[in-house]
Amino acid sequence: MNEKTEDAFKTISEVSGELNIPQHVLRFWEKKFKHIKPMTRGGGRRLYRPEDVELLKAIHNLLYTEMYTISGVQKIFKDKGKNFILDSGGTRENKNTVDQTNQGKSEIHNHTADLFSSQNPERLGSEFKIFLNDSISELESLKEILQRSYH
């Protein structure tokens, strides 16, 4: 089988194989991260641009290696932006130095840990409720995806 060039568009099956995750997880991420916007062709077929794949690799790294929650990654998107995630996700091939990469990674905070180390009890209470509501929403979405995959 011929290998695609780095700048070629990839199908959802190619990306899921590259990241070693099921296709439904990629579709779920599209719902959770507005920055993931693959092109769609006839019949809803997804085609991921190289920059989409790079972003997915960075998100994958944060979720599976750095052990962030989806809410934590969403907060990083909101607070720091897409470019920060790309720069700190360990997927850019044009990194200047290892030191700069490690410095970028150290700037990412584990927002879930920050939530529980809050000094203000009132803030902790409201943030904890938000955290729980986000977690419940995330679990309900996962339940829906699992139910659809078994029917």
MOGIQUI-V872026 format. One line per field, one symbol per residue. ss: DSSP state (@ for helix, = for strand, . for the rest). phi: phi as a letter, one per 30 degrees, with the letter a starting at -180 (. if undefined). psi: psi as a letter, one per 40 degrees, with the letter a starting at -180 (. if undefined). A space follows every 50 residues. Layout:
# MOGIQUI-V872026
ss: ???
phi: ???
psi: ???
This chain:
# MOGIQUI-V872026
ss: .........==@@@@@@@@...@@@@@@@@@@......==.@@@.===.@ @@@@@@@@@@@@@@@....@@@@@@@@@@@.@@@@@@@.........@@@ @@@@@@@...@@@@@@....@@@@@@@@@@@@@@@@@@@@@@@@@@@@@@ .
phi: .dddddcddbddddddddchbdddddddddddbddcbddcceiiddbcde dddddddddedddccdidddddddddeddcjddddddcdicddcddbddd ddddddddcddddeedcddcdddeddddddeddddddddddddddddddc c
psi: hhiiideiiiidddddddefiiddddddddddheehgiihaheehhhhid dddddddddddddddefiidddddddddddiddddddeefehefididdd dddddedhihdddddeehdhddddddddddddddddddddddddddddee .
